Structure formats: structure tokens, C-alpha cells
Amino acid sequence: MRSGTSIIGNYIEGQSASSKKDFANFFNHSLKSANESKLWLIILRDTKRADSMEVEWFLKELDEISNIFGSSLLTLRGKK
């Protein structure tokens, strides 16, 4: 729950960042939280504590979210 809600929390905090570097830092934290959320969902799936079809849907959503943050970070750092 914490890593999942941290994604949007860091994104919102980034909107009021004091510098470009600070903004990128919040996006980086969002990306890390998305990756952590993937880990927890995989554990839930593999231990059969959650419906695998639902978990797969969430994992696809998290992949898209991670790609958005990753691409944004590359753009912010001038590497795209």
C-alpha cells in the first residue's frame, strides 16, 4: 500500500518542486516506488495470495507508469 500510494504522492510533490533537479528527484522516487510495487505484486501472485489475472492487470499498469516516469526522467536530463 505504501509504495503504491508513494507513486502519486511523489508526483504531486514534484509539481511544486523548487528546481528542475528537485522535480527530477521526485519523479525518480515515483519510478522507484512503481518498481517496488511491482515486486510486492509479484510476491502476492507467486504465493497465490492474490488473483493472478488481477495482478497481471496491475503489473501492466505499473509497466506503463514506469515507462512514463522513465521517459520523463530521460527528457529532463537531456538524454532523449
N, CA, C and O atoms as a CHARMM CRD file, in Angstrom:
* protein
*
  320
    1    1 MET  N      0.83100  -1.18800   0.00000 PROA 1      0.00000
    2    1 MET  CA     0.00000   0.00000   0.00000 PROA 1      0.00000
    3    1 MET  C      0.87900   1.25700   0.00000 PROA 1      0.00000
    4    1 MET  O      0.59800   2.22800  -0.70300 PROA 1      0.00000
    5    2 ARG  N      1.93900   1.21500   0.79800 PROA 2      0.00000
    6    2 ARG  CA     2.79000   2.40100   0.92500 PROA 2      0.00000
    7    2 ARG  C      3.49200   2.73500  -0.39000 PROA 2      0.00000
    8    2 ARG  O      3.51100   3.89400  -0.80400 PROA 2      0.00000
    9    3 SER  N      4.07400   1.71900  -1.05600 PROA 3      0.00000
   10    3 SER  CA     4.79000   2.00700  -2.30000 PROA 3      0.00000
   11    3 SER  C      3.82700   2.43200  -3.40100 PROA 3      0.00000
   12    3 SER  O      4.16400   3.27400  -4.23400 PROA 3      0.00000
   13    4 GLY  N      2.62300   1.84900  -3.40600 PROA 4      0.00000
   14    4 GLY  CA     1.63700   2.21400  -4.41900 PROA 4      0.00000
   15    4 GLY  C      1.16200   3.64500  -4.29100 PROA 4      0.00000
   16    4 GLY  O      1.01200   4.34300  -5.29400 PROA 4      0.00000
   17    5 THR  N      0.92200   4.08900  -3.06700 PROA 5      0.00000
   18    5 THR  CA     0.46800   5.46300  -2.87000 PROA 5      0.00000
   19    5 THR  C      1.62400   6.45700  -2.96000 PROA 5      0.00000
   20    5 THR  O      1.41000   7.64600  -3.19600 PROA 5      0.00000
   21    6 SER  N      2.83200   5.97300  -2.77400 PROA 6      0.00000
   22    6 SER  CA     4.00300   6.83700  -2.87500 PROA 6      0.00000
   23    6 SER  C      4.21000   7.33400  -4.30900 PROA 6      0.00000
   24    6 SER  O      4.74900   8.42000  -4.52100 PROA 6      0.00000
   25    7 ILE  N      3.78200   6.54100  -5.28500 PROA 7      0.00000
   26    7 ILE  CA     3.94400   6.93200  -6.69300 PROA 7      0.00000
   27    7 ILE  C      3.26800   8.27900  -6.93300 PROA 7      0.00000
   28    7 ILE  O      3.90300   9.22100  -7.40700 PROA 7      0.00000
   29    8 ILE  N      2.00200   8.36600  -6.61100 PROA 8      0.00000
   30    8 ILE  CA     1.25800   9.60400  -6.85600 PROA 8      0.00000
   31    8 ILE  C      1.68100  10.70700  -5.88900 PROA 8      0.00000
   32    8 ILE  O      1.69700  11.88300  -6.25300 PROA 8      0.00000
   33    9 GLY  N      2.02500  10.32700  -4.65600 PROA 9      0.00000
   34    9 GLY  CA     2.46400  11.32200  -3.68200 PROA 9      0.00000
   35    9 GLY  C      3.70400  12.05700  -4.13900 PROA 9      0.00000
   36    9 GLY  O      3.77200  13.28200  -4.03900 PROA 9      0.00000
   37   10 ASN  N      4.67700  11.33200  -4.63400 PROA 10     0.00000
   38   10 ASN  CA     5.90300  11.97300  -5.11900 PROA 10     0.00000
   39   10 ASN  C      5.65700  12.77300  -6.39500 PROA 10     0.00000
   40   10 ASN  O      6.27000  13.82000  -6.60500 PROA 10     0.00000
   41   11 TYR  N      4.76900  12.28100  -7.23600 PROA 11     0.00000
   42   11 TYR  CA     4.42900  13.02900  -8.44600 PROA 11     0.00000
   43   11 TYR  C      3.82600  14.38700  -8.07400 PROA 11     0.00000
   44   11 TYR  O      4.21300  15.41700  -8.62700 PROA 11     0.00000
   45   12 ILE  N      2.87600  14.38100  -7.13500 PROA 12     0.00000
   46   12 ILE  CA     2.23200  15.62700  -6.70300 PROA 12     0.00000
   47   12 ILE  C      3.25200  16.55900  -6.05900 PROA 12     0.00000
   48   12 ILE  O      3.24800  17.76000  -6.33000 PROA 12     0.00000
   49   13 GLU  N      4.12000  16.02200  -5.21400 PROA 13     0.00000
   50   13 GLU  CA     5.16900  16.84600  -4.59100 PROA 13     0.00000
   51   13 GLU  C      6.07400  17.45700  -5.65100 PROA 13     0.00000
   52   13 GLU  O      6.50000  18.60500  -5.52400 PROA 13     0.00000
   53   14 GLY  N      6.36500  16.69400  -6.68800 PROA 14     0.00000
   54   14 GLY  CA     7.21500  17.19200  -7.76700 PROA 14     0.00000
   55   14 GLY  C      6.62600  18.38900  -8.48000 PROA 14     0.00000
   56   14 GLY  O      7.36100  19.22600  -9.00500 PROA 14     0.00000
   57   15 GLN  N      5.30800  18.47900  -8.50300 PROA 15     0.00000
   58   15 GLN  CA     4.65100  19.60400  -9.17100 PROA 15     0.00000
   59   15 GLN  C      4.98700  20.94200  -8.51300 PROA 15     0.00000
   60   15 GLN  O      4.91500  21.98900  -9.15700 PROA 15     0.00000
   61   16 SER  N      5.35200  20.90600  -7.24100 PROA 16     0.00000
   62   16 SER  CA     5.71200  22.15700  -6.56100 PROA 16     0.00000
   63   16 SER  C      7.19800  22.18700  -6.20900 PROA 16     0.00000
   64   16 SER  O      7.60900  22.84400  -5.25300 PROA 16     0.00000
   65   17 ALA  N      7.98600  21.47400  -6.98600 PROA 17     0.00000
   66   17 ALA  CA     9.42900  21.42400  -6.73600 PROA 17     0.00000
   67   17 ALA  C     10.05600  22.80200  -6.91200 PROA 17     0.00000
   68   17 ALA  O      9.55800  23.63800  -7.66500 PROA 17     0.00000
   69   18 SER  N     11.15600  23.01800  -6.20200 PROA 18     0.00000
   70   18 SER  CA    11.81300  24.32200  -6.22900 PROA 18     0.00000
   71   18 SER  C     12.84200  24.46100  -7.34800 PROA 18     0.00000
   72   18 SER  O     13.31400  25.56300  -7.62900 PROA 18     0.00000
   73   19 SER  N     13.18700  23.35200  -7.98200 PROA 19     0.00000
   74   19 SER  CA    14.15000  23.40100  -9.08200 PROA 19     0.00000
   75   19 SER  C     13.92700  22.21500 -10.00700 PROA 19     0.00000
   76   19 SER  O     13.19600  21.28100  -9.67600 PROA 19     0.00000
   77   20 LYS  N     14.56400  22.26400 -11.16800 PROA 20     0.00000
   78   20 LYS  CA    14.46600  21.16100 -12.12400 PROA 20     0.00000
   79   20 LYS  C     15.05800  19.87800 -11.52100 PROA 20     0.00000
   80   20 LYS  O     14.52900  18.78400 -11.71900 PROA 20     0.00000
   81   21 LYS  N     16.15400  20.03400 -10.78700 PROA 21     0.00000
   82   21 LYS  CA    16.78400  18.88200 -10.15000 PROA 21     0.00000
   83   21 LYS  C     15.86100  18.27300  -9.09600 PROA 21     0.00000
   84   21 LYS  O     15.73800  17.05100  -9.00400 PROA 21     0.00000
   85   22 ASP  N     15.22100  19.11600  -8.31100 PROA 22     0.00000
   86   22 ASP  CA    14.27300  18.66900  -7.29400 PROA 22     0.00000
   87   22 ASP  C     13.08700  17.96500  -7.95600 PROA 22     0.00000
   88   22 ASP  O     12.63200  16.92400  -7.48100 PROA 22     0.00000
   89   23 PHE  N     12.59100  18.53600  -9.04800 PROA 23     0.00000
   90   23 PHE  CA    11.49300  17.95300  -9.81100 PROA 23     0.00000
   91   23 PHE  C     11.87500  16.55100 -10.29200 PROA 23     0.00000
   92   23 PHE  O     11.10200  15.60700 -10.13300 PROA 23     0.00000
   93   24 ALA  N     13.05600  16.41800 -10.87200 PROA 24     0.00000
   94   24 ALA  CA    13.52800  15.12000 -11.36000 PROA 24     0.00000
   95   24 ALA  C     13.68800  14.12500 -10.21300 PROA 24     0.00000
   96   24 ALA  O     13.42400  12.93400 -10.38000 PROA 24     0.00000
   97   25 ASN  N     14.11400  14.60800  -9.06300 PROA 25     0.00000
   98   25 ASN  CA    14.28300  13.74400  -7.90100 PROA 25     0.00000
   99   25 ASN  C     12.94200  13.12700  -7.47400 PROA 25     0.00000
  100   25 ASN  O     12.88000  11.94000  -7.15400 PROA 25     0.00000
  101   26 PHE  N     11.87800  13.92900  -7.46800 PROA 26     0.00000
  102   26 PHE  CA    10.55800  13.40700  -7.11800 PROA 26     0.00000
  103   26 PHE  C     10.09400  12.38500  -8.15500 PROA 26     0.00000
  104   26 PHE  O      9.49400  11.37100  -7.80000 PROA 26     0.00000
  105   27 PHE  N     10.36900  12.64700  -9.43200 PROA 27     0.00000
  106   27 PHE  CA     9.99900  11.68600 -10.46900 PROA 27     0.00000
  107   27 PHE  C     10.78400  10.38900 -10.28600 PROA 27     0.00000
  108   27 PHE  O     10.24600   9.29900 -10.48400 PROA 27     0.00000
  109   28 ASN  N     12.04100  10.50900  -9.91100 PROA 28     0.00000
  110   28 ASN  CA    12.86100   9.32600  -9.68500 PROA 28     0.00000
  111   28 ASN  C     12.29400   8.49000  -8.52900 PROA 28     0.00000
  112   28 ASN  O     12.26200   7.26200  -8.60300 PROA 28     0.00000
  113   29 HSD  N     11.85300   9.15500  -7.47800 PROA 29     0.00000
  114   29 HSD  CA    11.23500   8.44100  -6.35100 PROA 29     0.00000
  115   29 HSD  C      9.94200   7.75600  -6.78000 PROA 29     0.00000
  116   29 HSD  O      9.64600   6.65100  -6.32600 PROA 29     0.00000
  117   30 SER  N      9.17300   8.40100  -7.64700 PROA 30     0.00000
  118   30 SER  CA     7.94800   7.78100  -8.15700 PROA 30     0.00000
  119   30 SER  C      8.27200   6.52600  -8.94900 PROA 30     0.00000
  120   30 SER  O      7.59300   5.50800  -8.81800 PROA 30     0.00000
  121   31 LEU  N      9.30700   6.60000  -9.76700 PROA 31     0.00000
  122   31 LEU  CA     9.72700   5.43300 -10.55000 PROA 31     0.00000
  123   31 LEU  C     10.16300   4.29400  -9.63300 PROA 31     0.00000
  124   31 LEU  O      9.79700   3.14000  -9.85900 PROA 31     0.00000
  125   32 LYS  N     10.93200   4.60700  -8.61800 PROA 32     0.00000
  126   32 LYS  CA    11.37400   3.58900  -7.67100 PROA 32     0.00000
  127   32 LYS  C     10.18800   2.96300  -6.93100 PROA 32     0.00000
  128   32 LYS  O     10.17000   1.75500  -6.69500 PROA 32     0.00000
  129   33 SER  N      9.21600   3.76900  -6.57400 PROA 33     0.00000
  130   33 SER  CA     8.03200   3.24800  -5.89200 PROA 33     0.00000
  131   33 SER  C      7.22000   2.33800  -6.81000 PROA 33     0.00000
  132   33 SER  O      6.66000   1.33700  -6.36300 PROA 33     0.00000
  133   34 ALA  N      7.15800   2.68900  -8.09200 PROA 34     0.00000
  134   34 ALA  CA     6.46400   1.82600  -9.05600 PROA 34     0.00000
  135   34 ALA  C      7.16600   0.47800  -9.15100 PROA 34     0.00000
  136   34 ALA  O      6.51300  -0.56500  -9.19500 PROA 34     0.00000
  137   35 ASN  N      8.48900   0.50000  -9.18200 PROA 35     0.00000
  138   35 ASN  CA     9.24300  -0.75600  -9.23300 PROA 35     0.00000
  139   35 ASN  C      9.05800  -1.57700  -7.96200 PROA 35     0.00000
  140   35 ASN  O      8.96200  -2.80300  -8.02000 PROA 35     0.00000
  141   36 GLU  N      9.00800  -0.90600  -6.81500 PROA 36     0.00000
  142   36 GLU  CA     8.77700  -1.62400  -5.56000 PROA 36     0.00000
  143   36 GLU  C      7.37900  -2.24000  -5.54700 PROA 36     0.00000
  144   36 GLU  O      7.19300  -3.36200  -5.07600 PROA 36     0.00000
  145   37 SER  N      6.41300  -1.50900  -6.05900 PROA 37     0.00000
  146   37 SER  CA     5.04300  -2.03400  -6.11600 PROA 37     0.00000
  147   37 SER  C      4.97900  -3.28800  -6.97800 PROA 37     0.00000
  148   37 SER  O      4.26400  -4.23700  -6.65700 PROA 37     0.00000
  149   38 LYS  N      5.73300  -3.28700  -8.07800 PROA 38     0.00000
  150   38 LYS  CA     5.78700  -4.48700  -8.93100 PROA 38     0.00000
  151   38 LYS  C      6.30100  -5.68400  -8.13400 PROA 38     0.00000
  152   38 LYS  O      5.75900  -6.78400  -8.24000 PROA 38     0.00000
  153   39 LEU  N      7.32800  -5.47000  -7.35200 PROA 39     0.00000
  154   39 LEU  CA     7.89300  -6.54800  -6.53600 PROA 39     0.00000
  155   39 LEU  C      6.83400  -7.14200  -5.61800 PROA 39     0.00000
  156   39 LEU  O      6.66900  -8.36100  -5.56300 PROA 39     0.00000
  157   40 TRP  N      6.11000  -6.27500  -4.88800 PROA 40     0.00000
  158   40 TRP  CA     5.10800  -6.77900  -3.94200 PROA 40     0.00000
  159   40 TRP  C      3.98800  -7.51500  -4.65200 PROA 40     0.00000
  160   40 TRP  O      3.49400  -8.52500  -4.15000 PROA 40     0.00000
  161   41 LEU  N      3.58200  -7.02200  -5.81300 PROA 41     0.00000
  162   41 LEU  CA     2.53200  -7.71000  -6.56300 PROA 41     0.00000
  163   41 LEU  C      3.00100  -9.07000  -7.06900 PROA 41     0.00000
  164   41 LEU  O      2.23700 -10.03500  -7.06200 PROA 41     0.00000
  165   42 ILE  N      4.24100  -9.14600  -7.50400 PROA 42     0.00000
  166   42 ILE  CA     4.79000 -10.42600  -7.96300 PROA 42     0.00000
  167   42 ILE  C      4.83200 -11.42900  -6.81300 PROA 42     0.00000
  168   42 ILE  O      4.52900 -12.60900  -6.98900 PROA 42     0.00000
  169   43 ILE  N      5.21000 -10.94100  -5.64200 PROA 43     0.00000
  170   43 ILE  CA     5.23000 -11.82800  -4.47000 PROA 43     0.00000
  171   43 ILE  C      3.81500 -12.31600  -4.15900 PROA 43     0.00000
  172   43 ILE  O      3.61600 -13.50100  -3.89300 PROA 43     0.00000
  173   44 LEU  N      2.83400 -11.41500  -4.19000 PROA 44     0.00000
  174   44 LEU  CA     1.45000 -11.81600  -3.94800 PROA 44     0.00000
  175   44 LEU  C      0.98600 -12.84600  -4.98200 PROA 44     0.00000
  176   44 LEU  O      0.32300 -13.82600  -4.64200 PROA 44     0.00000
  177   45 ARG  N      1.34200 -12.61100  -6.23800 PROA 45     0.00000
  178   45 ARG  CA     0.96500 -13.54900  -7.30000 PROA 45     0.00000
  179   45 ARG  C      1.61700 -14.90500  -7.11000 PROA 45     0.00000
  180   45 ARG  O      0.95000 -15.93700  -7.17900 PROA 45     0.00000
  181   46 ASP  N      2.92300 -14.90300  -6.87000 PROA 46     0.00000
  182   46 ASP  CA     3.67100 -16.15300  -6.78000 PROA 46     0.00000
  183   46 ASP  C      3.34200 -16.97400  -5.54200 PROA 46     0.00000
  184   46 ASP  O      3.49800 -18.19500  -5.55000 PROA 46     0.00000
  185   47 THR  N      2.89200 -16.32400  -4.48600 PROA 47     0.00000
  186   47 THR  CA     2.49200 -17.04500  -3.27400 PROA 47     0.00000
  187   47 THR  C      1.00000 -17.37100  -3.29100 PROA 47     0.00000
  188   47 THR  O      0.44800 -17.91200  -2.33300 PROA 47     0.00000
  189   48 LYS  N      0.36600 -17.02400  -4.41700 PROA 48     0.00000
  190   48 LYS  CA    -1.06200 -17.29400  -4.61900 PROA 48     0.00000
  191   48 LYS  C     -1.96200 -16.63700  -3.56800 PROA 48     0.00000
  192   48 LYS  O     -2.99500 -17.18600  -3.18400 PROA 48     0.00000
  193   49 ARG  N     -1.55400 -15.46800  -3.11800 PROA 49     0.00000
  194   49 ARG  CA    -2.35400 -14.70900  -2.15700 PROA 49     0.00000
  195   49 ARG  C     -3.22600 -13.67100  -2.85800 PROA 49     0.00000
  196   49 ARG  O     -3.96900 -12.93300  -2.21100 PROA 49     0.00000
  197   50 ALA  N     -3.12900 -13.62200  -4.17500 PROA 50     0.00000
  198   50 ALA  CA    -3.95200 -12.70400  -4.96200 PROA 50     0.00000
  199   50 ALA  C     -4.27800 -13.36500  -6.29200 PROA 50     0.00000
  200   50 ALA  O     -3.54000 -14.22500  -6.77000 PROA 50     0.00000
  201   51 ASP  N     -5.37300 -12.95900  -6.87000 PROA 51     0.00000
  202   51 ASP  CA    -5.79600 -13.49000  -8.16300 PROA 51     0.00000
  203   51 ASP  C     -4.77800 -13.09300  -9.22900 PROA 51     0.00000
  204   51 ASP  O     -4.50200 -11.90800  -9.41500 PROA 51     0.00000
  205   52 SER  N     -4.22600 -14.06900  -9.91900 PROA 52     0.00000
  206   52 SER  CA    -3.14700 -13.80100 -10.87400 PROA 52     0.00000
  207   52 SER  C     -3.60000 -12.92200 -12.03700 PROA 52     0.00000
  208   52 SER  O     -2.80900 -12.13800 -12.56000 PROA 52     0.00000
  209   53 MET  N     -4.86200 -13.04300 -12.44800 PROA 53     0.00000
  210   53 MET  CA    -5.36600 -12.19800 -13.54500 PROA 53     0.00000
  211   53 MET  C     -5.40300 -10.72800 -13.11500 PROA 53     0.00000
  212   53 MET  O     -5.03400  -9.84400 -13.88900 PROA 53     0.00000
  213   54 GLU  N     -5.84000 -10.47300 -11.90100 PROA 54     0.00000
  214   54 GLU  CA    -5.87100  -9.10000 -11.39800 PROA 54     0.00000
  215   54 GLU  C     -4.46200  -8.55000 -11.23500 PROA 54     0.00000
  216   54 GLU  O     -4.19500  -7.39900 -11.58100 PROA 54     0.00000
  217   55 VAL  N     -3.56900  -9.36700 -10.71500 PROA 55     0.00000
  218   55 VAL  CA    -2.18500  -8.93400 -10.52600 PROA 55     0.00000
  219   55 VAL  C     -1.55600  -8.59700 -11.87000 PROA 55     0.00000
  220   55 VAL  O     -0.85100  -7.59500 -11.98700 PROA 55     0.00000
  221   56 GLU  N     -1.80100  -9.41900 -12.88400 PROA 56     0.00000
  222   56 GLU  CA    -1.23000  -9.15200 -14.21300 PROA 56     0.00000
  223   56 GLU  C     -1.71300  -7.80900 -14.74800 PROA 56     0.00000
  224   56 GLU  O     -0.94500  -7.07700 -15.37200 PROA 56     0.00000
  225   57 TRP  N     -2.98100  -7.48400 -14.50800 PROA 57     0.00000
  226   57 TRP  CA    -3.51100  -6.19500 -14.94700 PROA 57     0.00000
  227   57 TRP  C     -2.75200  -5.06500 -14.25900 PROA 57     0.00000
  228   57 TRP  O     -2.33000  -4.10900 -14.91000 PROA 57     0.00000
  229   58 PHE  N     -2.57900  -5.17600 -12.94500 PROA 58     0.00000
  230   58 PHE  CA    -1.85500  -4.13900 -12.19300 PROA 58     0.00000
  231   58 PHE  C     -0.40000  -4.04800 -12.64500 PROA 58     0.00000
  232   58 PHE  O      0.15000  -2.95100 -12.73600 PROA 58     0.00000
  233   59 LEU  N      0.22000  -5.17800 -12.92500 PROA 59     0.00000
  234   59 LEU  CA     1.61300  -5.16100 -13.38800 PROA 59     0.00000
  235   59 LEU  C      1.74400  -4.44300 -14.73000 PROA 59     0.00000
  236   59 LEU  O      2.70800  -3.71000 -14.94800 PROA 59     0.00000
  237   60 LYS  N      0.77900  -4.64900 -15.63100 PROA 60     0.00000
  238   60 LYS  CA     0.80300  -3.94300 -16.91500 PROA 60     0.00000
  239   60 LYS  C      0.64000  -2.43900 -16.70000 PROA 60     0.00000
  240   60 LYS  O      1.32200  -1.63900 -17.34100 PROA 60     0.00000
  241   61 GLU  N     -0.25300  -2.06100 -15.80700 PROA 61     0.00000
  242   61 GLU  CA    -0.43800  -0.64300 -15.49700 PROA 61     0.00000
  243   61 GLU  C      0.84200  -0.04500 -14.91900 PROA 61     0.00000
  244   61 GLU  O      1.24000   1.06100 -15.28600 PROA 61     0.00000
  245   62 LEU  N      1.47600  -0.77600 -14.02300 PROA 62     0.00000
  246   62 LEU  CA     2.72400  -0.28500 -13.42300 PROA 62     0.00000
  247   62 LEU  C      3.83700  -0.19200 -14.45300 PROA 62     0.00000
  248   62 LEU  O      4.67800   0.70400 -14.37200 PROA 62     0.00000
  249   63 ASP  N      3.85900  -1.10700 -15.42700 PROA 63     0.00000
  250   63 ASP  CA     4.84500  -1.00200 -16.50800 PROA 63     0.00000
  251   63 ASP  C      4.64200   0.30000 -17.28500 PROA 63     0.00000
  252   63 ASP  O      5.60500   0.99300 -17.61200 PROA 63     0.00000
  253   64 GLU  N      3.38800   0.62400 -17.57400 PROA 64     0.00000
  254   64 GLU  CA     3.11200   1.86700 -18.29200 PROA 64     0.00000
  255   64 GLU  C      3.51300   3.08300 -17.46900 PROA 64     0.00000
  256   64 GLU  O      4.10800   4.02700 -17.98700 PROA 64     0.00000
  257   65 ILE  N      3.18200   3.05000 -16.18900 PROA 65     0.00000
  258   65 ILE  CA     3.55300   4.15700 -15.30300 PROA 65     0.00000
  259   65 ILE  C      5.07000   4.29600 -15.23100 PROA 65     0.00000
  260   65 ILE  O      5.59900   5.40500 -15.29800 PROA 65     0.00000
  261   66 SER  N      5.76700   3.17700 -15.09500 PROA 66     0.00000
  262   66 SER  CA     7.23600   3.20300 -15.04200 PROA 66     0.00000
  263   66 SER  C      7.81700   3.76400 -16.33200 PROA 66     0.00000
  264   66 SER  O      8.77000   4.54200 -16.29900 PROA 66     0.00000
  265   67 ASN  N      7.25000   3.37400 -17.46100 PROA 67     0.00000
  266   67 ASN  CA     7.73400   3.89000 -18.74500 PROA 67     0.00000
  267   67 ASN  C      7.53600   5.39000 -18.86000 PROA 67     0.00000
  268   67 ASN  O      8.38500   6.09300 -19.40700 PROA 67     0.00000
  269   68 ILE  N      6.42100   5.88000 -18.34600 PROA 68     0.00000
  270   68 ILE  CA     6.15900   7.32800 -18.38600 PROA 68     0.00000
  271   68 ILE  C      7.18600   8.07600 -17.54000 PROA 68     0.00000
  272   68 ILE  O      7.77100   9.06200 -17.98900 PROA 68     0.00000
  273   69 PHE  N      7.40000   7.60100 -16.31300 PROA 69     0.00000
  274   69 PHE  CA     8.37600   8.27200 -15.44500 PROA 69     0.00000
  275   69 PHE  C      9.79500   8.13000 -15.99800 PROA 69     0.00000
  276   69 PHE  O     10.56900   9.08600 -15.96400 PROA 69     0.00000
  277   70 GLY  N     10.13600   6.95900 -16.49900 PROA 70     0.00000
  278   70 GLY  CA    11.47200   6.75300 -17.06600 PROA 70     0.00000
  279   70 GLY  C     11.72700   7.66300 -18.25400 PROA 70     0.00000
  280   70 GLY  O     12.78600   8.28200 -18.35700 PROA 70     0.00000
  281   71 SER  N     10.75300   7.74100 -19.15000 PROA 71     0.00000
  282   71 SER  CA    10.88300   8.61100 -20.31800 PROA 71     0.00000
  283   71 SER  C     10.96700  10.08100 -19.90800 PROA 71     0.00000
  284   71 SER  O     11.74300  10.85000 -20.47400 PROA 71     0.00000
  285   72 SER  N     10.16400  10.45700 -18.92300 PROA 72     0.00000
  286   72 SER  CA    10.19800  11.84200 -18.43400 PROA 72     0.00000
  287   72 SER  C     11.55600  12.18100 -17.82800 PROA 72     0.00000
  288   72 SER  O     12.08200  13.27500 -18.03500 PROA 72     0.00000
  289   73 LEU  N     12.11600  11.23800 -17.08200 PROA 73     0.00000
  290   73 LEU  CA    13.43600  11.48500 -16.48900 PROA 73     0.00000
  291   73 LEU  C     14.51100  11.62600 -17.54700 PROA 73     0.00000
  292   73 LEU  O     15.40000  12.46700 -17.41700 PROA 73     0.00000
  293   74 LEU  N     14.44500  10.81700 -18.59200 PROA 74     0.00000
  294   74 LEU  CA    15.41200  10.94100 -19.67700 PROA 74     0.00000
  295   74 LEU  C     15.29400  12.30600 -20.35100 PROA 74     0.00000
  296   74 LEU  O     16.30000  12.93600 -20.67700 PROA 74     0.00000
  297   75 THR  N     14.06600  12.75400 -20.55500 PROA 75     0.00000
  298   75 THR  CA    13.83700  14.07500 -21.16300 PROA 75     0.00000
  299   75 THR  C     14.37200  15.17000 -20.24700 PROA 75     0.00000
  300   75 THR  O     15.04300  16.09300 -20.70900 PROA 75     0.00000
  301   76 LEU  N     14.08000  15.07400 -18.95900 PROA 76     0.00000
  302   76 LEU  CA    14.54600  16.08800 -18.00800 PROA 76     0.00000
  303   76 LEU  C     16.05900  16.16800 -17.95300 PROA 76     0.00000
  304   76 LEU  O     16.62400  17.24600 -17.76400 PROA 76     0.00000
  305   77 ARG  N     16.70500  15.04400 -18.11500 PROA 77     0.00000
  306   77 ARG  CA    18.16800  15.00300 -18.05000 PROA 77     0.00000
  307   77 ARG  C     18.81500  15.24900 -19.40800 PROA 77     0.00000
  308   77 ARG  O     20.03800  15.19600 -19.53400 PROA 77     0.00000
  309   78 GLY  N     18.00100  15.51700 -20.41800 PROA 78     0.00000
  310   78 GLY  CA    18.51900  15.81000 -21.75100 PROA 78     0.00000
  311   78 GLY  C     19.11200  14.60900 -22.44000 PROA 78     0.00000
  312   78 GLY  O     19.98600  14.76900 -23.29200 PROA 78     0.00000
  313   79 LYS  N     18.67600  13.42300 -22.10900 PROA 79     0.00000
  314   79 LYS  CA    19.23700  12.20000 -22.70600 PROA 79     0.00000
  315   79 LYS  C     18.26900  11.55600 -23.69800 PROA 79     0.00000
  316   79 LYS  O     18.47000  10.42000 -24.13100 PROA 79     0.00000
  317   80 LYS  N     17.22400  12.29400 -24.05000 PROA 80     0.00000
  318   80 LYS  CA    16.26300  11.73800 -25.00400 PROA 80     0.00000
  319   80 LYS  C     16.06800  12.71000 -26.13400 PROA 80     0.00000
  320   80 LYS  O     15.29500  12.44000 -27.05400 PROA 80     0.00000
